[in-house]
Amino acid sequence: MSNSTSILTFIIVSFCFALILIMKRETLPSGIKRPLAILALVMVAFSFSLIVYSFFSLH
């Protein structure tokens, strides 16, 4: 598996995770909502930085 495939997979997974959290926010227990939201925010922010990095590192 190449590096770009791994990056693309991480980006897709992180955005899907955030979307699922948004869609299921009423059914999640209140004690686990905040840690999952923080994790999703960190993953999406890192994915965005990977997207920007990949645009700037094109040859």
N, C-alpha and C positions, 0 to 999 in steps of 0.2 A: 504494500500500500504506500503510495507516494505521500509526501508531506502536504501537498495541496489537497489531496483527498481527505486526509486526517483533519485538516483545518476546516474544510467544507462540512464534514460530518459533525464536528464540534459546533459549528455555527448553526446548523440545522437543528441539532439536539437542544442547544440552549434556547433558541427561539421557540421551539415546540414546547419545551418545559415551561417557559414563561407564559405561553398562550394557554396551556392546560391549567396553570395556577390561576390565571385570570378567569377562565371559564368556570372553574370549580371552587371559587373562593367562598361560596356560601356553605359548601359541604365539608370544608376542612376544619379540623378542631382548632380552637383559638390558640392553643399553646404551640402549635406547629406552624401556624400561618406566617408569623414574622420570620423565623429562621429560613423557611423555604422562599419567602419573598426576597430576603437579603441574598440568598444563594442565587436565585434567578437573576437578580439585579447585577451581581458580580459577573455571572456567566455572560449575560447579554453585553455588559460593558466590555468585557474581554473579547467577545466576539466582534464587537464593533471596532475595537482597536486592531484585531487581526484583519478585518476587512480593509481598514485604512492602510495598514502595513502592506498588505498584498497589492493594493493599488500602487503604492509608491515603490515597491520592489520589482515591478514588471521590467523586463529587459527590453 
